[in-house]
Amino acid sequence: MDKQGQERFLSFILQRVQEGKEEEAKAILMENFRKQNEGTFSQSDIAEFIPKMITLIRPEKLEEIQAIVKQFSGNFGSK
């Protein structure tokens, strides 16, 4: 994912996290972006990311986020 894509993904996720959880979500995302930029991001990182983010997302937005993450992880695996 390029820098612009990362910014869009970050914005998308942060708009859907529970109030007061934005900084925690941003920290998780920024760590994943750092790994992507270094070329060290892996399927295991995705597997760790999902459960962490589930606890931060507003319940009514969870299904939407899961669909996006599933799409992203599928695209990641095909590279």
C-alpha positions as CSV (number, residue, x, y, z in Angstrom):
1,M,0.0,0.0,0.0
2,D,1.4,3.4,-0.9
3,K,1.6,6.4,1.4
4,Q,-1.7,7.8,0.1
5,G,-3.4,4.5,0.5
6,Q,-2.1,4.2,4.0
7,E,-3.5,7.7,4.8
8,R,-6.9,6.8,3.4
9,F,-6.9,3.5,5.3
10,L,-5.9,5.3,8.5
11,S,-8.6,7.9,8.1
12,F,-11.2,5.2,7.3
13,I,-10.4,3.2,10.4
14,L,-10.1,6.1,12.8
15,Q,-13.6,7.4,11.8
16,R,-14.9,4.0,13.0
17,V,-13.1,3.4,16.3
18,Q,-14.7,3.9,19.7
19,E,-14.4,7.3,21.2
20,G,-11.2,7.6,23.2
21,K,-9.5,4.7,21.4
22,E,-8.2,6.7,18.4
23,E,-4.6,7.0,19.6
24,E,-4.4,3.3,20.4
25,A,-5.8,2.4,16.9
26,K,-3.5,4.9,15.2
27,A,-0.4,3.5,17.0
28,I,-1.3,-0.1,15.8
29,L,-1.9,1.1,12.3
30,M,1.3,3.2,12.1
31,E,3.4,0.2,13.3
32,N,1.8,-1.9,10.5
33,F,2.5,0.8,8.0
34,R,6.2,1.0,9.2
35,K,6.5,-2.7,8.6
36,Q,4.9,-2.4,5.1
37,N,7.4,0.3,4.2
38,E,10.3,-1.8,5.4
39,G,9.0,-4.8,3.6
40,T,8.7,-6.9,6.8
41,F,4.8,-6.9,7.0
42,S,3.5,-10.4,6.9
43,Q,0.3,-12.5,7.1
44,S,1.1,-13.1,10.8
45,D,1.0,-9.3,11.3
46,I,-2.5,-9.2,9.7
47,A,-3.5,-12.1,12.0
48,E,-2.4,-10.0,15.0
49,F,-3.9,-6.8,13.7
50,I,-7.4,-8.1,13.4
51,P,-8.1,-9.1,17.0
52,K,-6.5,-5.9,18.3
53,M,-8.6,-3.7,16.1
54,I,-11.8,-5.6,16.8
55,T,-11.6,-4.4,20.4
56,L,-11.3,-0.8,19.3
57,I,-13.9,-0.6,16.6
58,R,-17.5,0.7,17.3
59,P,-19.7,-2.5,17.3
60,E,-22.0,-1.1,14.6
61,K,-19.0,-0.6,12.3
62,L,-17.3,-4.0,12.9
63,E,-18.8,-5.8,9.9
64,E,-17.8,-3.0,7.6
65,I,-14.2,-3.0,8.9
66,Q,-14.0,-6.8,8.7
67,A,-14.9,-6.6,5.0
68,I,-12.3,-4.0,4.2
69,V,-9.5,-5.8,6.2
70,K,-10.4,-9.1,4.4
71,Q,-10.2,-7.4,1.1
72,F,-6.8,-5.8,2.1
73,S,-5.4,-9.0,3.4
74,G,-6.4,-10.8,0.2
75,N,-4.7,-8.1,-1.9
76,F,-1.6,-8.4,0.3
77,G,-1.4,-12.1,-0.2
78,S,-1.4,-11.8,-4.0
79,K,1.7,-9.5,-4.2
